[in-house]
Amino acid sequence: MNGSLFEKLHTDGWISDRSFSKIKAEVGIFSIHRELKMLLYLGIVLLTTGLGILVYKNIDSIGHTAILLLLAIISSACLYYCFRNSPGYAPKRINSSASFGYILLLGCLSMLIFVAYLQFQFHIFGEHYGLATFFPMLFLMASAYYFDHIGVLSLGISNFAAWAGISITPLHLLENDFATTRIIYTGIALGLLLILAGESSQRKNVKAHFAFTYINFGFHLLLVSLLAALFTLSWNLLWFCLTATACFYFYRKAQMERSFYFLLLSVIYGYIALSYVVLNNLVFMSADVMMIGLLYLIFSGIGTAVVLIRANKKLKSDDRVS
């Protein structure tokens, strides 16, 4: 806002004293911190995307060595800058500038493209494709803890899951073949491991702010895997009980931590599991499946909405009391 402009309008009589006092109270410094961070993130995404397009369209004319050299220079320069300007490892949160975080992210993404290109073009790991994700995973996890970067931690967790044979990015989680028992059991084990890592970081106060990222990935992976087991495997009662237990645990955890996000998701996952069991049993118990199923979905949906509304009000009232 331009304060002098409003002063002139007030002097000329175009703005009343009351309006001018309100405008004057609002005039101040406007922070563009979030906008700058968004532009930096967009720049990193566009740059890495442009590198990928450049490699794809000009691979014959540029040459493999030149492409690898370019990626290595970008990654090395970014990581060198981060090492020079980093205060070093600390178990608690490290406050760093937005530019530092995005330079680190650029270096890590360039390193991933570099390793993937080496494996795709030169097969440096041979038929051991898991090594192409295992070694980058170690590097990403170490970088996340040393430089204290949640975005790099997410990349490390995704590489860890890829090494285990599962894609856990939000857009590709449901693309896994959960009809196979190996994927289901791997997903359950990996989800529990990530949740345990998040809980441990909170209790031991070692990068406690990483806990949400670990638990968020683990929660979705665990519940999707349990639902897949419920839908496709035998022993439906066992899988339903395990799913209900997991949902109840996160429901209580959400109440204690006043997190509507986990409360909402635990109710939704629990509702999906319960609805599957109820509707699946209706097929064998009644001839009027469509009518009873429709009534169940209507009343259960209303009940679920009421539970969420009341839980949200309770969380807000607890926040006001505290």
Rosetta blueprint (number, residue, H / E / L):
1 M L
2 N L
3 G H
4 S H
5 L H
6 F H
7 E H
8 K H
9 L H
10 H H
11 T H
12 D L
13 G L
14 W L
15 I L
16 S L
17 D H
18 R H
19 S H
20 F H
21 S H
22 K H
23 I H
24 K H
25 A H
26 E H
27 V L
28 G L
29 I L
30 F L
31 S L
32 I L
33 H H
34 R H
35 E H
36 L H
37 K H
38 M H
39 L H
40 L H
41 Y H
42 L H
43 G H
44 I H
45 V H
46 L H
47 L H
48 T H
49 T H
50 G H
51 L H
52 G H
53 I H
54 L H
55 V H
56 Y H
57 K H
58 N L
59 I H
60 D H
61 S H
62 I H
63 G L
64 H H
65 T H
66 A H
67 I H
68 L H
69 L H
70 L H
71 L H
72 A H
73 I H
74 I H
75 S H
76 S H
77 A H
78 C H
79 L H
80 Y H
81 Y H
82 C H
83 F H
84 R H
85 N H
86 S L
87 P L
88 G L
89 Y L
90 A L
91 P L
92 K L
93 R L
94 I L
95 N L
96 S L
97 S L
98 A H
99 S H
100 F H
101 G H
102 Y H
103 I H
104 L H
105 L H
106 L H
107 G H
108 C H
109 L H
110 S H
111 M H
112 L H
113 I H
114 F H
115 V H
116 A H
117 Y H
118 L H
119 Q H
120 F H
121 Q H
122 F H
123 H L
124 I L
125 F L
126 G L
127 E L
128 H L
129 Y L
130 G L
131 L H
132 A H
133 T H
134 F H
135 F H
136 P H
137 M H
138 L H
139 F H
140 L H
141 M H
142 A H
143 S H
144 A H
145 Y H
146 Y H
147 F H
148 D L
149 H L
150 I H
151 G H
152 V H
153 L H
154 S H
155 L H
156 G H
157 I H
158 S H
159 N H
160 F H
161 A H
162 A H
163 W H
164 A L
165 G L
166 I L
167 S L
168 I L
169 T L
170 P L
171 L L
172 H L
173 L H
174 L H
175 E H
176 N L
177 D L
178 F L
179 A L
180 T L
181 T H
182 R H
183 I H
184 I H
185 Y H
186 T H
187 G H
188 I H
189 A H
190 L H
191 G H
192 L H
193 L H
194 L H
195 I H
196 L H
197 A H
198 G H
199 E H
200 S H
201 S H
202 Q H
203 R H
204 K L
205 N L
206 V L
207 K L
208 A H
209 H H
210 F H
211 A H
212 F H
213 T H
214 Y H
215 I H
216 N H
217 F H
218 G H
219 F H
220 H H
221 L H
222 L H
223 L H
224 V H
225 S H
226 L H
227 L H
228 A H
229 A H
230 L H
231 F H
232 T H
233 L L
234 S L
235 W L
236 N H
237 L H
238 L H
239 W H
240 F H
241 C H
242 L H
243 T H
244 A H
245 T H
246 A H
247 C H
248 F H
249 Y H
250 F H
251 Y H
252 R H
253 K H
254 A H
255 Q H
256 M H
257 E H
258 R L
259 S L
260 F H
261 Y H
262 F H
263 L H
264 L H
265 L H
266 S H
267 V H
268 I H
269 Y H
270 G H
271 Y H
272 I H
273 A H
274 L H
275 S H
276 Y H
277 V H
278 V H
279 L H
280 N H
281 N H
282 L H
283 V H
284 F H
285 M H
286 S L
287 A L
288 D L
289 V H
290 M H
291 M H
292 I H
293 G H
294 L H
295 L H
296 Y H
297 L H
298 I H
299 F H
300 S H
301 G H
302 I H
303 G H
304 T H
305 A H
306 V H
307 V H
308 L H
309 I H
310 R H
311 A H
312 N H
313 K H
314 K H
315 L H
316 K H
317 S H
318 D H
319 D H
320 R H
321 V H
322 S L
